[in-house]
Amino acid sequence: MSRQFSRRRVLGAGGGVALGAFGPLGAGTAAATPNGTNAPMSIESNGRWQSELVRYDSEYRLVYAEDAEGNRIPDFSHAGYRHGDRPIPHVRTVKTVSPVDGDNTAHLQAAIDEVGARPRDQRGAVLLAPGNYPVAGTRTDITTDWVQVGSRSFEVADASRLKRGDSIIVVHPCTEAWLESVDYGGTATDAAWTVGSQPITYNRRITAIRGNTVTVDVPVFEHLRRVRSQSYLYVWDRAGLVTDVGLEKLRIDIQFAGDPNQDEAHAWIAVKVRQVEDAWVRDSTFLHFAKAGVETTEATRVTVRNCRALDPASVITGGLRYNFNCEGFSQQVLFVDCYATKARHAFISNGTSSASGIVFLRGTSEGALASSEGHRRWSQGMLWDNHRDIAPQVDLVLGIYNRGDYGTGHGWATAHSVGWNCDTGTAELVVQKPPTAQNYAIGCHGVITGDGPFEQPVGYIEGANRPGLFPPSLYQAQYADRHR
């Protein structure tokens, strides 16, 4: 199995003894430190430094600090296909099809249905031969008084009908008390958020039950306080869910007519990843979409790797040019080494309070026309890790902040979210603190500020424009730490 991050790669040059390698993004091997011995070297040397909030202890385990409100940086390392624990599979080809004249919809569906009807051990990939394929188109309550952000265990009223392995939905209702605690969304001159409008939901799997204590696979990305809202969970049947499915090595060039900054009479989304678990998109290029190159919705544990979403064709206005976009119920989605051009919002969650646990790792945006950001209505647990902007056309390129009366009462766009070791050049990264929560910018380079379009408290800023942040990647460090 290929593995993702060796200890050596996480610690960096001169950083201590390497352990085994981790995960599906590359290969690593055990190795001694560069001084030629197996003795660990000091982490904080050679200009390196650690954050006060996430740092290694003497045993090279990550430790986390929290503020007076209990806010702490969550563990983002569960994002991606199979939590990042397995490589994306290489699926053998079992059927090849070529294009036919006219509409290819039925032709392609028939090939997929044929392969899907085979015995499981005879299934595989449908390979599209080179060519053009025109298509016409296509409840027990949670009784723990405070489940802290980053927690995976909590008490429930009755666990007798639950079992290990159950797929559950955790719901934090949007109540008057919760709305009051978050200033009704902080929507400036727009109408306030209303009761029921922003429920927080998590798609989780039960990993352990002891008495009425339930442990789930992935932490929650919001404080669940009973005094503000009675959270609950239920088992769901996963009806209609597709699993272990992927798309790779495609170039989708959407045809448009006329001015690329005006025409919208064409396909808006190149690839929509919907109603799936454990899926992937990799090594592909998408051009001339109006809205998104890759968009996820109702999608959990998805990896999008080494993809390019380029040159959107649309009016430059709201709702368009979200090159890599997570809509509603997108959770544990990992974007790795993706590239966007001419985006209004290159790396974004537009999924409101149902979207969480989204990681953008080593994403690059060139020629941005607006900011990458949590876009609206309390998305949670977003991480921009080593994000970079090149030649932006605007001053603000990364927003972890309040959007006030922008759009449709966007207000607090995201909470418990992090910019880590990002580089915005001469442009701004704005980070602001939501009520009851926190947002973070750690080790980022550029104009790092809490001065956003709407006046709000500054978020947590540490080590701005200071080189040597260690670990250099939060996601990779958390992934390695989780697998020790």
N, C-alpha and C positions, 0 to 999 in steps of 0.2 A: 504494500500500500504506500503510495506517496504520502508525505506528511507535510505539515504546513509551516511550523515555526520551530526551529531548534532553539534551545536555551541560548546558544551562542548568538543566534541571529536576534533574539529578543534583547540580550544584554548589550550587544554591539561590540565593536572592536575593543579589546582590553577589558572585557566585562566579566570574567569569572568562568568557572567550569561549565561547559556545555552539557546539557542533558540530551535525552532522546528528542527526536523531532516530532512536530505536531501538525496534524491537519492536512487538508487537501490543497493548499495553495502553492506547494513547492516541496523541496526535499531538503533535509538537514541531517547532519551526522554529529555524533558525539566527538568532542575535541577538547584538548587542553587549552588553557588561556594562551594568549600570544607570547607570554614570558617563557613558554616552554615547559611549564609545570602544571600540576593539577591544583595548585593553591589558588583560592579565589583572590581576586584583586579588589580593591576598594571601588564601590560603585561610583561614589562622588569624587572622581578624580578626572584629570585631563579635561577640565572644563565642563564636566557633566554635572547635572543637579537633578534633584527629585522634587516633585510636587509635595506640598504639605498635606494634600488630600488623598493622593494615591502614591504609595511608595513601597519599596521592598524593605522587609525587616532583615535581621541577621541570617535568617534561614532562606532568604530569597523568596519569601512569600509576600504577595501583595497585601498591604494593610490599608484600611480606609479610615479617614477622619470624618467626623460629622459636625455640623454647626449646632447652635443652641436649639434650633427647630427640628433637629434630627435629619436634616438634609444630608445626603451623601451621594457620591457618584455611584450609579448602578453598574452592574456587570453586563457589559454589552456582548460578551463573547459567545452567546448562544445563537447569534444571527447566522443565517445561511442554511444551505442544504444539509439536512440531518445534523443540525447544530454545528456544522463545520467539522464533525467527527469522522465523516467518511468522504472520500473523494467523489466528485461528480462521476457517475458511471460512464464508461465507454460502451455504448450499446451496439451490438452487432447488427448489421443490415440483413434483413430477412426478405425485403421486397423493394424493388426499384420501379419507379414509375416515371414516365415521360409525359410532357405536356400534350394536351389534345387541343384541337381547334375550339375556339369559343370559351364558354364558361367551364372552368375546371373544378368547380365546387363539388359536384357529385362524384366526379372522377377521383379526387383526392380523398373524399370521405369514404368512398367504397374501399379504397386501399387501406385506410386506417381501420375501418370496420373489419375487413378481412383478417388483418394481423391481430386485432383485438379479440377475435373469435377463436384464435388458435389456443391450444393448451399453453399454460403459462411458460413452460420451459421451451416453447417454440416461438415465443413472441420476440420482438426486437424492433429495430428502427425501420421506418419507411424512408428510403433514400429518394430524393427528388433529383432526377437527372438534370444536367444543365438545360436551361431554357426559361421561358416566361410562362407563368401559370396564371392567366387572368382569372379572377374569382369575382362573383357578383356581390359578394358581401356576406355577409355571414351573421324548578327551583330548589334545601337546607341553608339557612342564613350563615354567614360568617360571624362568629361570636367574639373573636379577638377584638378588643377595643381599638387597638391601633396596629394595623399591619403596615410596617414601615416600608418606605420605598426601598427596593433591593431585597425584600424578604421573599422566601419561597414556602414558608410554613405558616399555618394559621389554624385556629380552632373553628369547627363548624358545629351547628346545633345537633346534627344527627348524621353520622358517617356510615350508618348501617347499610345504606343502599349504594354506597360507593365502593369501588375496588381499584386496586393498583392497575394502571393502564388505561383507566377511563379517560376519554376526551371530555373536557369540561369547558364551559364558558363561565368566567367570573365577571359579575356585573356590579359596578358601583353606580347606583342611580344618581341622576342629576337632580338634587333636591334644593329646596330654598336655602337650607342651612349651608350646603356646599357652595351654592352660588354666592351667598353673602360673604363667605370666607375668601372667595377669589374676586371680589369686587364686581360680581355679575359679569365677569369676562373682561372688564377693562376696555370697553368698546368706545370710549370717548363720546362723540355726539351721536353715534348709532344706538339703536335700541339695545337694551341689555339682553343677555342670554336668558332664557326662560326655563322654568322647571321642565325637566324631561328632554331638553334639547341636546344635552351633551353627556349622555351616559358614557362611562368609561368601561370598556370591555376587554377581556383578555382570553385568548384561546390557549388553553393549557392542557397538559396531560398529568395525571396523578402518578407520582413515582413512589409514594409511600403513604400508608395510613397507620397511625398508632392511636387507638382509642378514637377520639374525635379530632385528632390533629392530622391535618392533611398537608402533605408536601407535594409541590408541583415542580415541573421540570425547569421552568424559567421564572426569574423573579418578577414581581410587579414593579411597574415604573411610576407609581403614584402612591402617596399615603392613603390608606383606606381607614378612615376614622369613623367609628360607629356614631359618634356624637354629631357628625355631619351627614352621614348617609349609611343606611343599612345595606351593606353589600351581601351578595348571595352568589351561589353557583348552581349550575345544573349540568347534567350529562347530556351531550348532544349526539345524534346518531350519524353524523358525517355524511348524510344522504347527499348524493351528487358530487361528493368530493373526489377530485382526481389527485393521485399521488405518484411520486417518482416519475415525473415527466419533464422533458426538457426540449430546448431548441438550441441549435448551435450552427456555426459556420454558414450563416445566411447573410446575404446583402439584400435589403429591402429598400428599393428606390421608388417612392410614391410619385406618380406622375401628377404634375400640376400645369396650369396654363397661365401665362402672363407674368405679372409682377410677383415675385416670391414674398414680398411684404404686403400683398393685398389678397392674393388668391387663397380661398379656403374651400373650394369646391372639389375636394379630394379627401382621401382617407386621413383621419385625424391622428390615429394611433397605429404605429407599426406593429408592436407586439403587446398584447394585453394578457397578463398572467392572472387568471381569475379562478376562484373557487378551487384552489390547489393547496397541497402541503408537500413539502420536500420537492421542490422544482428548481430548474435552473435555466438560464439563458447565458450563452457564452460565445465569445469569438465571433461576434456579428456586428454588422454596420447597418444603420438605419438613417435614411435621408428623406427630407422634404415632407415629413409629417407636420400636421398643424398643431397638435397638442403634445404628444409624447413619442419618444422612440421606444421606451419600455415603460409600461404602467402596470402596477400591481393593485389588485383589489380582492378582498376576501382571500388573501394569500398569506400563508404562514411558512416560515423556513424556506426562503427562496434565496438563491445566489445568482447575482447578475455579474458576470466576470468578463473583463476585457472586451467591453462593448463600446461602440461609438454611436452617439446620437447627434447627427450633424445637420446643419443648415435647414432649420425648420422653414416651412413655407406657410405663412399666415400673416394676418394683420398683427401688429405688435401691440397686443392689448390683453386685458385680463382673461384668464382661463386658457391661454394658449402658450405654447413654447415652454412646457414643463418637461424638459428632455428626459430626465430620469425621475419618475413620479410615483409616489405611494399614495393611493387613494384609501377609501374606507376599509377598515379591518385588515390592513396590511401590518403584519407583525413578524419580528425576527427576519427581516429582509436585509441581506448583505450585498452591497454593491462594491466591487473590487476593481481597481484599475480601469475605471470608465472615463470616457472623454466626451465633453459636450461643447458645441459651438453655437453661438448666436442665440443663447437661451435667455428667456426672461427669468426663469427659475430653473437652474440646471439640475440641482440635486435637492429634492423637495418632498415634504409630506403635505399632501392636501387632504388627508384623511380624517381630520378633526380628532375627537377624543377616542376614537376607536383604533387609531394608528399608534404603534409604539415599538420600541426595540429595533430601530432602523439604523443601520450603519453604512456610512459612505466612507470607504477606505481608499485612500490615494486617488480620489477623484480630481479631475482637472476640468475647469471651465474656461474656455477661451472666448473673449469678446462678449462677456455677459451684458445683457441689457437690463437686468435687475438681479436681485440677490438669490442665492441658494438659501434655504430657510425652512423652519417649521412655519407653515403658511397660515394656519388658522385654527382657532378653537381648541386649544389644549391637547395637541398631540404630545406624546411623552417619550422620554428615553431615546432621543436622537443623538447620534454621534457623527460628527465630521472629523475624521482622523486623517491627518496629513492631507487635507484638502488644499488645493492650489487654484488661484485665479491668475489668468494671463490676459493682459491687455483688455481689461473690462471697459465698457463704455459708460459706466456709472460709478458713483463714489462709494456706495454701500453694496458689498458683494456677498456677505454672509451675515444673516440675521437670526439671532437666538433671543427673541425679543417680543415686545408688544406691538401689534399692528393696529391697535385702536379701531378707528372707523373705516379702515381700508376694507375694500370688498364688501362683503355682507356681514358686518359686525365681527371681523376676524378676531379682534381683541388679543388676548394672550395666545400667541400662536403655538408656543411649545413650552414645556416644563421639564425639569430634571434632564436637561440636554447639555451636550458638551461639544465645544470646539477644542481639539487637542492637536497641538503642533501644526496648526494650519498656517498658510502663507497667503495673505491677501495683497501683497505688494504695497503699493501706495494707497490702496483703497481701504475701506472700513469693514471691520467686524464689530457688530453691535451686539452686546450681551446685557440683558436686563433680568432683574429678579422678580419673578411672579409672587404674588401673595401665597403663602403656605408652601412654597417650593423654592427652587434655586435653579439657575443656569450658570454655565461655567465656560471660561475661555482660559486655557492653560497652555503656556509655552507657545503661544501663537505670535506670528510676525505680521506686521502691517500697522494700521491705525486701529488699535484695540480700545474700544470705548463703550461706555454705557449711555452715550448720548444718541438716542435713536429718534425716529420721527415723532414719537410720542413720549413725553417725559415720564419716566418711571425709575425706580431705584436701580442702581447699577448692579449687574450680576457679579459673580466671583471672577476676578481677573488676577492671574498669577503668572509671573515670568514673561510678561509681554516683551517681545523683541530680545529675549535672552536666549542665546544658543545653548545647546547641550541638554535639552529636556530628556529625562530618563524615567521610564522607558520611552523611546521615541514614538512607539505606537501603543495606545491604550488598548485597542481591541486585541492586538497580538499578545500583549502582556497578560491580559485577562484570560485569553484563550489558553495560553501556556499554563497559567496558574491553576485554572480549573481542571487541567488534566494531570497535575502532579499527584 
